[in-house]
Amino acid sequence: MTRFLGVYIGAGFGLAFVLANAGPPLHPALALVLRVLAVAALVGVVALTLVLARRPAPEGESGDGTPALRFGPFYGAVVAAEVALILGGIQVLRLLGAQDQANVCWIALVVGLHFLPLAWYWRTREILVVALYLSALGAAGLAMVFTGHPAWAPFVSGVLSGAGMLGGLLVSLAVPFFAGRRGAGTGGASA
């Protein structure tokens, strides 16, 4: 199951983004629906990884067609820098008098940016999509806060970030799952 460690980390953070930020000004019923869908997406991610874990991983791959991720000292240094930037940035935002909504925006921006060195380290360009997506939503939320429109910033930088992470993971796992089922239904032969 270690080949899915990155998937579980991403899904956990995606769920946390949605659960923590699906609130006002959203209607309470919509907020509840978004939270339930996020939990369902996490369950789907776990279910797909359990099925895919039973399949042998191709040489040098994680089993879902992506390169195997390495969690060594470089990864640890990137995560340490990420945590320092998040905590330090929140303190700077507080000193600047930014509204509390800026915090989730800053977190989304830093989480997005931390994928840039990891894309190089893991030699996987696909992660650049996540980096750009989260960074853009984080920056958009910060712009909303600093231009006097903070109410929807947690939705933009938090809920949309988390939903994008969970949705992206579901799609990235569903593709090899259905490709494997299609191959099994034809006796493993491909046309």
Secondary structure, 3 states (H helix, E strand, C coil): CHHHHHHHHHHHHHHHHHHHHCCCCCCHHHHHHHHHHHHHHHHHHHHHHHHHHCCCCCCCECCCCCECCCCCHHHHHHHHHHHHHHHHHHHHHHHCCCCCCHHHHHHHHHHHHHHHHHHHHHCCCCHHHHHHHHHHHHHHHHHHHHCCCCCCHHHHHHHHHHHHHHHHHHHHHHHHHHHHHHHHHCCCCCC
